[in-house]
Amino acid sequence: MPRTVSGLATTGGAQGDEASGDRAPAPLPGVPRQRPAQGRRPVQEGQVRADEPEPGTGPESGPAPAPPRARGRLRPARRLLPTPTGTPFTFSYTVLLLATSLFAEYGDPGLVSELLRDSSTDVVHLMRAPLLVLVASALWSAGGLVSAYALAFPFVLTALERRIGGLRTAAVFFGGHVLATLATEVPVAFSVAAGQLPESSLQRLDYGISFGVMTCIGALAGMLPGWARLPLLAGVGFLSLTDLLAYADPMANWGHLLSLAVGVAAWPVLRHWRARRTGPPPLLGDLGHPALRSARTR
């Protein structure tokens, strides 16, 4: 009597295989993960079936990735504008200036005028609350969002913050704002005390971000290569001298030149900050490998 496995006789198996020829055997019951018989002939090594796509052309392969050069073309354009993660100080400050400019444009005129007078950095307000007005005056943009300094603000501070960091950019901006304000208002106070200017000069509307922006322009010039540094300083200096010669607002125009000079005078400190941020320059033969850098600093 023949021996059986799972209810199937083992005798005659060889004869069934010979009769079926190239046909795949039927799946055995009770044995999991078997490929169902499809009646396909075996494929020799190196042979490709006619009904199978070539490797890399099937639907599972997906679309071809974009070349790295095409993806990298948009990166410089994105780095020109502030981002919440890349340049948090510039991004937050830009949003704040946008809000105050829209409020000054569409808010209640009486309330806006009162806030601007209280934020003015004239001699009277500097003697009453110097810290308050020095900070409050930098929250407004004279001329609104269409002024030259408001348009230059995000680009200049973004470029500077990407080189020296957010806290140091804030120090440069507010340092130039405070120094240029005091350098223009203190002489007014002495001139009034000496009788050379009327007492009305002690109270005048003086606010805006122009001193801070000019300081950052001067500081940024020191971070740029020579072919970009000289045209930037020459163009900004020419515009400042033109405004000064027009004599429309001599105190503000002198403040712009002083702010630019403060930014230029800060070049040694800024370059030291940048060196600490990016690391020392590589030695001769150092290809930038981390192992070489760690061995050099030991």
C-alpha positions as protocol buffer text, in pm:
chain_id: "A"
residue {
  index: 1
  type: MET
  ca { x: 0 y: 0 z: 0 }
}
residue {
  index: 2
  type: PRO
  ca { x: 159 y: 331 z: -96 }
}
residue {
  index: 3
  type: ARG
  ca { x: 270 y: 586 z: 170 }
}
residue {
  index: 4
  type: THR
  ca { x: 76 y: 920 z: 170 }
}
residue {
  index: 5
  type: VAL
  ca { x: 163 y: 1276 z: 279 }
}
residue {
  index: 6
  type: SER
  ca { x: -128 y: 1512 z: 363 }
}
residue {
  index: 7
  type: GLY
  ca { x: -370 y: 1283 z: 191 }
}
residue {
  index: 8
  type: LEU
  ca { x: -177 y: 1268 z: -139 }
}
residue {
  index: 9
  type: ALA
  ca { x: -4 y: 961 z: -270 }
}
residue {
  index: 10
  type: THR
  ca { x: 366 y: 986 z: -336 }
}
residue {
  index: 11
  type: THR
  ca { x: 367 y: 731 z: -606 }
}
residue {
  index: 12
  type: GLY
  ca { x: 346 y: 849 z: -960 }
}
residue {
  index: 13
  type: GLY
  ca { x: 495 y: 1194 z: -880 }
}
residue {
  index: 14
  type: ALA
  ca { x: 778 y: 1154 z: -1125 }
}
residue {
  index: 15
  type: GLN
  ca { x: 543 y: 1045 z: -1394 }
}
residue {
  index: 16
  type: GLY
  ca { x: 320 y: 1353 z: -1331 }
}
residue {
  index: 17
  type: ASP
  ca { x: 617 y: 1584 z: -1367 }
}
residue {
  index: 18
  type: GLU
  ca { x: 718 y: 1427 z: -1693 }
}
residue {
  index: 19
  type: ALA
  ca { x: 364 y: 1455 z: -1824 }
}
residue {
  index: 20
  type: SER
  ca { x: 333 y: 1821 z: -1732 }
}
residue {
  index: 21
  type: GLY
  ca { x: 658 y: 1915 z: -1904 }
}
residue {
  index: 22
  type: ASP
  ca { x: 753 y: 2277 z: -1813 }
}
residue {
  index: 23
  type: ARG
  ca { x: 426 y: 2338 z: -1628 }
}
residue {
  index: 24
  type: ALA
  ca { x: 481 y: 2451 z: -1266 }
}
residue {
  index: 25
  type: PRO
  ca { x: 370 y: 2204 z: -999 }
}
residue {
  index: 26
  type: ALA
  ca { x: 48 y: 2264 z: -806 }
}
residue {
  index: 27
  type: PRO
  ca { x: 87 y: 2410 z: -456 }
}
residue {
  index: 28
  type: LEU
  ca { x: 92 y: 2162 z: -173 }
}
residue {
  index: 29
  type: PRO
  ca { x: -183 y: 2194 z: 87 }
}
residue {
  index: 30
  type: GLY
  ca { x: -78 y: 2292 z: 440 }
}
residue {
  index: 31
  type: VAL
  ca { x: 251 y: 2454 z: 326 }
}
residue {
  index: 32
  type: PRO
  ca { x: 241 y: 2841 z: 360 }
}
residue {
  index: 33
  type: ARG
  ca { x: 391 y: 3113 z: 137 }
}
residue {
  index: 34
  type: GLN
  ca { x: 380 y: 2927 z: -194 }
}
residue {
  index: 35
  type: ARG
  ca { x: 379 y: 3110 z: -525 }
}
residue {
  index: 36
  type: PRO
  ca { x: 70 y: 3012 z: -725 }
}
residue {
  index: 37
  type: ALA
  ca { x: 120 y: 2832 z: -1052 }
}
residue {
  index: 38
  type: GLN
  ca { x: 93 y: 3067 z: -1347 }
}
residue {
  index: 39
  type: GLY
  ca { x: 193 y: 2840 z: -1627 }
}
residue {
  index: 40
  type: ARG
  ca { x: 503 y: 3045 z: -1716 }
}
residue {
  index: 41
  type: ARG
  ca { x: 805 y: 2884 z: -1866 }
}
residue {
  index: 42
  type: PRO
  ca { x: 1132 y: 2908 z: -1675 }
}
residue {
  index: 43
  type: VAL
  ca { x: 1368 y: 3185 z: -1774 }
}
residue {
  index: 44
  type: GLN
  ca { x: 1728 y: 3112 z: -1846 }
}
residue {
  index: 45
  type: GLU
  ca { x: 2002 y: 3321 z: -1681 }
}
residue {
  index: 46
  type: GLY
  ca { x: 2050 y: 3656 z: -1858 }
}
residue {
  index: 47
  type: GLN
  ca { x: 1716 y: 3631 z: -2043 }
}
residue {
  index: 48
  type: VAL
  ca { x: 1443 y: 3897 z: -1998 }
}
residue {
  index: 49
  type: ARG
  ca { x: 1076 y: 3819 z: -2039 }
}
residue {
  index: 50
  type: ALA
  ca { x: 889 y: 4012 z: -2306 }
}
residue {
  index: 51
  type: ASP
  ca { x: 602 y: 4101 z: -2069 }
}
residue {
  index: 52
  type: GLU
  ca { x: 829 y: 4244 z: -1793 }
}
residue {
  index: 53
  type: PRO
  ca { x: 952 y: 4606 z: -1804 }
}
residue {
  index: 54
  type: GLU
  ca { x: 1317 y: 4687 z: -1800 }
}
residue {
  index: 55
  type: PRO
  ca { x: 1474 y: 4771 z: -1465 }
}
residue {
  index: 56
  type: GLY
  ca { x: 1412 y: 5133 z: -1359 }
}
residue {
  index: 57
  type: THR
  ca { x: 1121 y: 5185 z: -1604 }
}
residue {
  index: 58
  type: GLY
  ca { x: 832 y: 5036 z: -1407 }
}
residue {
  index: 59
  type: PRO
  ca { x: 572 y: 5233 z: -1214 }
}
residue {
  index: 60
  type: GLU
  ca { x: 737 y: 5147 z: -883 }
}
residue {
  index: 61
  type: SER
  ca { x: 1056 y: 5325 z: -982 }
}
residue {
  index: 62
  type: GLY
  ca { x: 883 y: 5667 z: -960 }
}
residue {
  index: 63
  type: PRO
  ca { x: 984 y: 5988 z: -1137 }
}
residue {
  index: 64
  type: ALA
  ca { x: 1349 y: 6060 z: -1195 }
}
residue {
  index: 65
  type: PRO
  ca { x: 1494 y: 6294 z: -929 }
}
residue {
  index: 66
  type: ALA
  ca { x: 1581 y: 6647 z: -1030 }
}
residue {
  index: 67
  type: PRO
  ca { x: 1950 y: 6708 z: -1094 }
}
residue {
  index: 68
  type: PRO
  ca { x: 2137 y: 6864 z: -800 }
}
residue {
  index: 69
  type: ARG
  ca { x: 2232 y: 7168 z: -1005 }
}
residue {
  index: 70
  type: ALA
  ca { x: 1869 y: 7255 z: -1079 }
}
residue {
  index: 71
  type: ARG
  ca { x: 1773 y: 7227 z: -712 }
}
residue {
  index: 72
  type: GLY
  ca { x: 2067 y: 7440 z: -603 }
}
residue {
  index: 73
  type: ARG
  ca { x: 1976 y: 7734 z: -825 }
}
residue {
  index: 74
  type: LEU
  ca { x: 1697 y: 7846 z: -592 }
}
residue {
  index: 75
  type: ARG
  ca { x: 1909 y: 7829 z: -277 }
}
residue {
  index: 76
  type: PRO
  ca { x: 2084 y: 8170 z: -316 }
}
residue {
  index: 77
  type: ALA
  ca { x: 1747 y: 8340 z: -374 }
}
residue {
  index: 78
  type: ARG
  ca { x: 1604 y: 8189 z: -55 }
}
residue {
  index: 79
  type: ARG
  ca { x: 1905 y: 8300 z: 147 }
}
residue {
  index: 80
  type: LEU
  ca { x: 1846 y: 8666 z: 58 }
}
residue {
  index: 81
  type: LEU
  ca { x: 1526 y: 8685 z: 263 }
}
residue {
  index: 82
  type: PRO
  ca { x: 1482 y: 8624 z: 638 }
}
residue {
  index: 83
  type: THR
  ca { x: 1343 y: 8294 z: 761 }
}
residue {
  index: 84
  type: PRO
  ca { x: 1216 y: 8194 z: 1108 }
}
residue {
  index: 85
  type: THR
  ca { x: 1486 y: 7930 z: 1155 }
}
residue {
  index: 86
  type: GLY
  ca { x: 1777 y: 8071 z: 957 }
}
residue {
  index: 87
  type: THR
  ca { x: 1757 y: 8437 z: 1066 }
}
residue {
  index: 88
  type: PRO
  ca { x: 1514 y: 8457 z: 1360 }
}
residue {
  index: 89
  type: PHE
  ca { x: 1610 y: 8809 z: 1471 }
}
residue {
  index: 90
  type: THR
  ca { x: 1567 y: 8964 z: 1126 }
}
residue {
  index: 91
  type: PHE
  ca { x: 1248 y: 8770 z: 1059 }
}
residue {
  index: 92
  type: SER
  ca { x: 1086 y: 8873 z: 1390 }
}
residue {
  index: 93
  type: TYR
  ca { x: 1195 y: 9234 z: 1352 }
}
residue {
  index: 94
  type: THR
  ca { x: 1062 y: 9247 z: 995 }
}
residue {
  index: 95
  type: VAL
  ca { x: 722 y: 9119 z: 1107 }
}
residue {
  index: 96
  type: LEU
  ca { x: 717 y: 9379 z: 1387 }
}
residue {
  index: 97
  type: LEU
  ca { x: 800 y: 9663 z: 1148 }
}
residue {
  index: 98
  type: LEU
  ca { x: 533 y: 9539 z: 910 }
}
residue {
  index: 99
  type: ALA
  ca { x: 276 y: 9552 z: 1190 }
}
residue {
  index: 100
  type: THR
  ca { x: 372 y: 9900 z: 1312 }
}
residue {
  index: 101
  type: SER
  ca { x: 385 y: 10037 z: 958 }
}
residue {
  index: 102
  type: LEU
  ca { x: 37 y: 9906 z: 879 }
}
residue {
  index: 103
  type: PHE
  ca { x: -90 y: 10050 z: 1207 }
}
residue {
  index: 104
  type: ALA
  ca { x: 65 y: 10389 z: 1128 }
}
residue {
  index: 105
  type: GLU
  ca { x: -99 y: 10379 z: 784 }
}
residue {
  index: 106
  type: TYR
  ca { x: -449 y: 10262 z: 875 }
}
residue {
  index: 107
  type: GLY
  ca { x: -476 y: 10329 z: 1250 }
}
residue {
  index: 108
  type: ASP
  ca { x: -641 y: 10622 z: 1423 }
}
residue {
  index: 109
  type: PRO
  ca { x: -447 y: 10936 z: 1323 }
}
residue {
  index: 110
  type: GLY
  ca { x: -468 y: 11092 z: 1668 }
}
residue {
  index: 111
  type: LEU
  ca { x: -340 y: 10779 z: 1842 }
}
residue {
  index: 112
  type: VAL
  ca { x: -65 y: 10732 z: 1585 }
}
residue {
  index: 113
  type: SER
  ca { x: 55 y: 11091 z: 1627 }
}
residue {
  index: 114
  type: GLU
  ca { x: 62 y: 11055 z: 2005 }
}
residue {
  index: 115
  type: LEU
  ca { x: 261 y: 10732 z: 1989 }
}
residue {
  index: 116
  type: LEU
  ca { x: 512 y: 10880 z: 1746 }
}
residue {
  index: 117
  type: ARG
  ca { x: 563 y: 11186 z: 1966 }
}
residue {
  index: 118
  type: ASP
  ca { x: 618 y: 10967 z: 2271 }
}
residue {
  index: 119
  type: SER
  ca { x: 870 y: 10756 z: 2073 }
}
residue {
  index: 120
  type: SER
  ca { x: 1071 y: 11051 z: 1948 }
}
residue {
  index: 121
  type: THR
  ca { x: 1437 y: 11065 z: 2050 }
}
residue {
  index: 122
  type: ASP
  ca { x: 1454 y: 11442 z: 2089 }
}
residue {
  index: 123
  type: VAL
  ca { x: 1639 y: 11605 z: 2377 }
}
residue {
  index: 124
  type: VAL
  ca { x: 1332 y: 11640 z: 2599 }
}
residue {
  index: 125
  type: HIS
  ca { x: 1230 y: 11276 z: 2575 }
}
residue {
  index: 126
  type: LEU
  ca { x: 1590 y: 11156 z: 2611 }
}
residue {
  index: 127
  type: MET
  ca { x: 1618 y: 11347 z: 2937 }
}
residue {
  index: 128
  type: ARG
  ca { x: 1287 y: 11206 z: 3068 }
}
residue {
  index: 129
  type: ALA
  ca { x: 1303 y: 10839 z: 2964 }
}
residue {
  index: 130
  type: PRO
  ca { x: 1617 y: 10765 z: 2762 }
}
residue {
  index: 131
  type: LEU
  ca { x: 1593 y: 10384 z: 2751 }
}
residue {
  index: 132
  type: LEU
  ca { x: 1224 y: 10386 z: 2663 }
}
residue {
  index: 133
  type: VAL
  ca { x: 1250 y: 10625 z: 2370 }
}
residue {
  index: 134
  type: LEU
  ca { x: 1570 y: 10468 z: 2236 }
}
residue {
  index: 135
  type: VAL
  ca { x: 1391 y: 10134 z: 2206 }
}
residue {
  index: 136
  type: ALA
  ca { x: 1050 y: 10272 z: 2101 }
}
residue {
  index: 137
  type: SER
  ca { x: 1195 y: 10491 z: 1827 }
}
residue {
  index: 138
  type: ALA
  ca { x: 1337 y: 10181 z: 1654 }
}
residue {
  index: 139
  type: LEU
  ca { x: 992 y: 10021 z: 1631 }
}
residue {
  index: 140
  type: TRP
  ca { x: 875 y: 10256 z: 1357 }
}
residue {
  index: 141
  type: SER
  ca { x: 979 y: 10311 z: 999 }
}
residue {
  index: 142
  type: ALA
  ca { x: 983 y: 10673 z: 890 }
}
residue {
  index: 143
  type: GLY
  ca { x: 812 y: 10683 z: 552 }
}
residue {
  index: 144
  type: GLY
  ca { x: 637 y: 10349 z: 593 }
}
residue {
  index: 145
  type: LEU
  ca { x: 711 y: 10028 z: 410 }
}
residue {
  index: 146
  type: VAL
  ca { x: 802 y: 10204 z: 85 }
}
residue {
  index: 147
  type: SER
  ca { x: 1095 y: 10398 z: 230 }
}
residue {
  index: 148
  type: ALA
  ca { x: 1445 y: 10308 z: 116 }
}
residue {
  index: 149
  type: TYR
  ca { x: 1556 y: 10201 z: 463 }
}
residue {
  index: 150
  type: ALA
  ca { x: 1250 y: 9978 z: 514 }
}
residue {
  index: 151
  type: LEU
  ca { x: 1314 y: 9805 z: 181 }
}
residue {
  index: 152
  type: ALA
  ca { x: 1684 y: 9756 z: 257 }
}
residue {
  index: 153
  type: PHE
  ca { x: 1622 y: 9637 z: 613 }
}
residue {
  index: 154
  type: PRO
  ca { x: 1542 y: 9265 z: 551 }
}
residue {
  index: 155
  type: PHE
  ca { x: 1816 y: 9215 z: 291 }
}
residue {
  index: 156
  type: VAL
  ca { x: 2095 y: 9387 z: 484 }
}
residue {
  index: 157
  type: LEU
  ca { x: 2017 y: 9234 z: 821 }
}
residue {
  index: 158
  type: THR
  ca { x: 1961 y: 8888 z: 671 }
}
residue {
  index: 159
  type: ALA
  ca { x: 2304 y: 8893 z: 507 }
}
residue {
  index: 160
  type: LEU
  ca { x: 2467 y: 9016 z: 828 }
}
residue {
  index: 161
  type: GLU
  ca { x: 2286 y: 8771 z: 1055 }
}
residue {
  index: 162
  type: ARG
  ca { x: 2385 y: 8474 z: 840 }
}
residue {
  index: 163
  type: ARG
  ca { x: 2748 y: 8573 z: 891 }
}
residue {
  index: 164
  type: ILE
  ca { x: 2767 y: 8671 z: 1259 }
}
residue {
  index: 165
  type: GLY
  ca { x: 2447 y: 8542 z: 1420 }
}
residue {
  index: 166
  type: GLY
  ca { x: 2127 y: 8694 z: 1552 }
}
residue {
  index: 167
  type: LEU
  ca { x: 2240 y: 8832 z: 1890 }
}
residue {
  index: 168
  type: ARG
  ca { x: 2546 y: 9001 z: 1741 }
}
residue {
  index: 169
  type: THR
  ca { x: 2339 y: 9149 z: 1459 }
}
residue {
  index: 170
  type: ALA
  ca { x: 2101 y: 9293 z: 1719 }
}
residue {
  index: 171
  type: ALA
  ca { x: 2401 y: 9438 z: 1904 }
}
residue {
  index: 172
  type: VAL
  ca { x: 2530 y: 9602 z: 1586 }
}
residue {
  index: 173
  type: PHE
  ca { x: 2189 y: 9741 z: 1492 }
}
residue {
  index: 174
  type: PHE
  ca { x: 2094 y: 9886 z: 1830 }
}
residue {
  index: 175
  type: GLY
  ca { x: 2450 y: 9992 z: 1906 }
}
residue {
  index: 176
  type: GLY
  ca { x: 2460 y: 10206 z: 1592 }
}
residue {
  index: 177
  type: HIS
  ca { x: 2108 y: 10332 z: 1657 }
}
residue {
  index: 178
  type: VAL
  ca { x: 2195 y: 10449 z: 2009 }
}
residue {
  index: 179
  type: LEU
  ca { x: 2538 y: 10595 z: 1928 }
}
residue {
  index: 180
  type: ALA
  ca { x: 2417 y: 10791 z: 1625 }
}
residue {
  index: 181
  type: THR
  ca { x: 2113 y: 10921 z: 1814 }
}
residue {
  index: 182
  type: LEU
  ca { x: 2320 y: 11047 z: 2106 }
}
residue {
  index: 183
  type: ALA
  ca { x: 2585 y: 11189 z: 1870 }
}
residue {
  index: 184
  type: THR
  ca { x: 2321 y: 11402 z: 1697 }
}
residue {
  index: 185
  type: GLU
  ca { x: 2101 y: 11502 z: 1992 }
}
residue {
  index: 186
  type: VAL
  ca { x: 2366 y: 11589 z: 2251 }
}
residue {
  index: 187
  type: PRO
  ca { x: 2516 y: 11866 z: 2031 }
}
residue {
  index: 188
  type: VAL
  ca { x: 2164 y: 12005 z: 1989 }
}
residue {
  index: 189
  type: ALA
  ca { x: 2126 y: 12030 z: 2365 }
}
residue {
  index: 190
  type: PHE
  ca { x: 2458 y: 12213 z: 2400 }
}
residue {
  index: 191
  type: SER
  ca { x: 2375 y: 12444 z: 2110 }
}
residue {
  index: 192
  type: VAL
  ca { x: 2043 y: 12538 z: 2268 }
}
residue {
  index: 193
  type: ALA
  ca { x: 2213 y: 12598 z: 2603 }
}
residue {
  index: 194
  type: ALA
  ca { x: 2471 y: 12821 z: 2432 }
}
residue {
  index: 195
  type: GLY
  ca { x: 2199 y: 13021 z: 2258 }
}
residue {
  index: 196
  type: GLN
  ca { x: 2292 y: 12911 z: 1906 }
}
residue {
  index: 197
  type: LEU
  ca { x: 1966 y: 12723 z: 1844 }
}
residue {
  index: 198
  type: PRO
  ca { x: 1611 y: 12806 z: 1953 }
}
residue {
  index: 199
  type: GLU
  ca { x: 1443 y: 12610 z: 2230 }
}
residue {
  index: 200
  type: SER
  ca { x: 1205 y: 12457 z: 1977 }
}
residue {
  index: 201
  type: SER
  ca { x: 1496 y: 12235 z: 1864 }
}
residue {
  index: 202
  type: LEU
  ca { x: 1468 y: 12043 z: 2191 }
}
residue {
  index: 203
  type: GLN
  ca { x: 1137 y: 11895 z: 2079 }
}
residue {
  index: 204
  type: ARG
  ca { x: 1126 y: 11755 z: 1731 }
}
residue {
  index: 205
  type: LEU
  ca { x: 995 y: 11435 z: 1578 }
}
residue {
  index: 206
  type: ASP
  ca { x: 1285 y: 11193 z: 1545 }
}
residue {
  index: 207
  type: TYR
  ca { x: 1224 y: 10820 z: 1506 }
}
residue {
  index: 208
  type: GLY
  ca { x: 1295 y: 10536 z: 1264 }
}
residue {
  index: 209
  type: ILE
  ca { x: 1534 y: 10254 z: 1179 }
}
residue {
  index: 210
  type: SER
  ca { x: 1764 y: 10444 z: 944 }
}
residue {
  index: 211
  type: PHE
  ca { x: 2057 y: 10474 z: 1189 }
}
residue {
  index: 212
  type: GLY
  ca { x: 2052 y: 10102 z: 1264 }
}
residue {
  index: 213
  type: VAL
  ca { x: 2026 y: 10007 z: 897 }
}
residue {
  index: 214
  type: MET
  ca { x: 2318 y: 10231 z: 802 }
}
residue {
  index: 215
  type: THR
  ca { x: 2528 y: 10078 z: 1079 }
}
residue {
  index: 216
  type: CYS
  ca { x: 2449 y: 9728 z: 953 }
}
residue {
  index: 217
  type: ILE
  ca { x: 2538 y: 9832 z: 597 }
}
residue {
  index: 218
  type: GLY
  ca { x: 2878 y: 9951 z: 713 }
}
residue {
  index: 219
  type: ALA
  ca { x: 2927 y: 9633 z: 915 }
}
residue {
  index: 220
  type: LEU
  ca { x: 2818 y: 9408 z: 628 }
}
residue {
  index: 221
  type: ALA
  ca { x: 3068 y: 9572 z: 395 }
}
residue {
  index: 222
  type: GLY
  ca { x: 3349 y: 9438 z: 611 }
}
residue {
  index: 223
  type: MET
  ca { x: 3216 y: 9082 z: 569 }
}
residue {
  index: 224
  type: LEU
  ca { x: 3207 y: 9101 z: 188 }
}
residue {
  index: 225
  type: PRO
  ca { x: 3494 y: 9051 z: -58 }
}
residue {
  index: 226
  type: GLY
  ca { x: 3670 y: 9355 z: -198 }
}
residue {
  index: 227
  type: TRP
  ca { x: 3487 y: 9358 z: -532 }
}
residue {
  index: 228
  type: ALA
  ca { x: 3153 y: 9400 z: -347 }
}
residue {
  index: 229
  type: ARG
  ca { x: 3272 y: 9601 z: -47 }
}
residue {
  index: 230
  type: LEU
  ca { x: 3399 y: 9907 z: -229 }
}
residue {
  index: 231
  type: PRO
  ca { x: 3094 y: 9959 z: -456 }
}
residue {
  index: 232
  type: LEU
  ca { x: 2861 y: 9920 z: -156 }
}
residue {
  index: 233
  type: LEU
  ca { x: 3044 y: 10178 z: 55 }
}
residue {
  index: 234
  type: ALA
  ca { x: 3085 y: 10415 z: -240 }
}
residue {
  index: 235
  type: GLY
  ca { x: 2717 y: 10401 z: -336 }
}
residue {
  index: 236
  type: VAL
  ca { x: 2580 y: 10442 z: 15 }
}
residue {
  index: 237
  type: GLY
  ca { x: 2832 y: 10714 z: 100 }
}
residue {
  index: 238
  type: PHE
  ca { x: 2746 y: 10907 z: -217 }
}
residue {
  index: 239
  type: LEU
  ca { x: 2374 y: 10898 z: -138 }
}
residue {
  index: 240
  type: SER
  ca { x: 2437 y: 11014 z: 219 }
}
residue {
  index: 241
  type: LEU
  ca { x: 2655 y: 11304 z: 106 }
}
residue {
  index: 242
  type: THR
  ca { x: 2394 y: 11403 z: -151 }
}
residue {
  index: 243
  type: ASP
  ca { x: 2125 y: 11419 z: 118 }
}
residue {
  index: 244
  type: LEU
  ca { x: 2355 y: 11617 z: 344 }
}
residue {
  index: 245
  type: LEU
  ca { x: 2430 y: 11873 z: 74 }
}
residue {
  index: 246
  type: ALA
  ca { x: 2059 y: 11910 z: 3 }
}
residue {
  index: 247
  type: TYR
  ca { x: 2028 y: 12033 z: 365 }
}
residue {
  index: 248
  type: ALA
  ca { x: 1672 y: 11905 z: 405 }
}
residue {
  index: 249
  type: ASP
  ca { x: 1735 y: 11737 z: 743 }
}
residue {
  index: 250
  type: PRO
  ca { x: 2098 y: 11797 z: 840 }
}
residue {
  index: 251
  type: MET
  ca { x: 2080 y: 11629 z: 1181 }
}
residue {
  index: 252
  type: ALA
  ca { x: 1942 y: 11304 z: 1038 }
}
residue {
  index: 253
  type: ASN
  ca { x: 2186 y: 11315 z: 745 }
}
residue {
  index: 254
  type: TRP
  ca { x: 2483 y: 11361 z: 977 }
}
residue {
  index: 255
  type: GLY
  ca { x: 2347 y: 11070 z: 1179 }
}
residue {
  index: 256
  type: HIS
  ca { x: 2344 y: 10850 z: 869 }
}
residue {
  index: 257
  type: LEU
  ca { x: 2709 y: 10919 z: 798 }
}
residue {
  index: 258
  type: LEU
  ca { x: 2800 y: 10860 z: 1161 }
}
residue {
  index: 259
  type: SER
  ca { x: 2610 y: 10532 z: 1160 }
}
residue {
  index: 260
  type: LEU
  ca { x: 2794 y: 10416 z: 850 }
}
residue {
  index: 261
  type: ALA
  ca { x: 3126 y: 10507 z: 1016 }
}
residue {
  index: 262
  type: VAL
  ca { x: 3031 y: 10313 z: 1329 }
}
residue {
  index: 263
  type: GLY
  ca { x: 2966 y: 10003 z: 1120 }
}
residue {
  index: 264
  type: VAL
  ca { x: 3301 y: 10038 z: 942 }
}
residue {
  index: 265
  type: ALA
  ca { x: 3483 y: 10092 z: 1273 }
}
residue {
  index: 266
  type: ALA
  ca { x: 3339 y: 9763 z: 1401 }
}
residue {
  index: 267
  type: TRP
  ca { x: 3511 y: 9552 z: 1129 }
}
residue {
  index: 268
  type: PRO
  ca { x: 3784 y: 9404 z: 1355 }
}
residue {
  index: 269
  type: VAL
  ca { x: 3528 y: 9294 z: 1616 }
}
residue {
  index: 270
  type: LEU
  ca { x: 3293 y: 9157 z: 1352 }
}
residue {
  index: 271
  type: ARG
  ca { x: 3566 y: 8956 z: 1184 }
}
residue {
  index: 272
  type: HIS
  ca { x: 3665 y: 8813 z: 1521 }
}
residue {
  index: 273
  type: TRP
  ca { x: 3302 y: 8714 z: 1582 }
}
residue {
  index: 274
  type: ARG
  ca { x: 3279 y: 8555 z: 1240 }
}
residue {
  index: 275
  type: ALA
  ca { x: 3602 y: 8361 z: 1295 }
}
residue {
  index: 276
  type: ARG
  ca { x: 3466 y: 8224 z: 1622 }
}
residue {
  index: 277
  type: ARG
  ca { x: 3139 y: 8131 z: 1448 }
}
residue {
  index: 278
  type: THR
  ca { x: 3289 y: 7956 z: 1144 }
}
residue {
  index: 279
  type: GLY
  ca { x: 3621 y: 7841 z: 1292 }
}
residue {
  index: 280
  type: PRO
  ca { x: 3981 y: 7939 z: 1205 }
}
residue {
  index: 281
  type: PRO
  ca { x: 4091 y: 7938 z: 843 }
}
residue {
  index: 282
  type: PRO
  ca { x: 4227 y: 7603 z: 719 }
}
residue {
  index: 283
  type: LEU
  ca { x: 4598 y: 7535 z: 717 }
}
residue {
  index: 284
  type: LEU
  ca { x: 4794 y: 7459 z: 402 }
}
residue {
  index: 285
  type: GLY
  ca { x: 4692 y: 7113 z: 284 }
}
residue {
  index: 286
  type: ASP
  ca { x: 4386 y: 7095 z: 511 }
}
residue {
  index: 287
  type: LEU
  ca { x: 4095 y: 6984 z: 295 }
}
residue {
  index: 288
  type: GLY
  ca { x: 3842 y: 7046 z: 567 }
}
residue {
  index: 289
  type: HIS
  ca { x: 3817 y: 6687 z: 692 }
}
residue {
  index: 290
  type: PRO
  ca { x: 3687 y: 6675 z: 1054 }
}
residue {
  index: 291
  type: ALA
  ca { x: 3970 y: 6445 z: 1157 }
}
residue {
  index: 292
  type: LEU
  ca { x: 4230 y: 6689 z: 1028 }
}
residue {
  index: 293
  type: ARG
  ca { x: 4061 y: 6981 z: 1203 }
}
residue {
  index: 294
  type: SER
  ca { x: 4036 y: 6798 z: 1534 }
}
residue {
  index: 295
  type: ALA
  ca { x: 4400 y: 6693 z: 1513 }
}
residue {
  index: 296
  type: ARG
  ca { x: 4503 y: 7051 z: 1435 }
}
residue {
  index: 297
  type: THR
  ca { x: 4323 y: 7200 z: 1736 }
}
residue {
  index: 298
  type: ARG
  ca { x: 4466 y: 6952 z: 1990 }
}
